[in-house]
Amino acid sequence: MKVVVNRDLCEANAVCMRRAPEVFKVDDKDKLHILIESPPEALRAKVETAVRLCPRQALSLIED
């Protein structure tokens, strides 16, 4: 799986970071960083939850 962020929608409110801090980080300038673009299968549940709970629906997963 690959994590994709729509920068036009993302407000960097850190919901994703709280759900999967191994994958998402919001910096001091309120910019979202994807730490692991293709996270391992072991993180799938956390990443799927983060994507689902994104208030702006700015995150998506692509299966590779």
C-alpha positions, 0 to 999 in steps of 0.5 A: 500500500502507498499513502497519498495526501491531497495537499489542497485538502490537508489542514495538518490537524494531526488526526493522522499523526495521533493514529499512526505516528510511525507514518505521519508527522505534522511539523511546527509549521503545520505541514504534514510529512509522510514518514513512510510512503509505503508502510509495512503490512503490520501498520495497515490497521493504523494507517487505514484508521488514520485515513478514515478519520481524516476530517478533510478526507485528504488521505488515501491509500493506493494498493501497489 
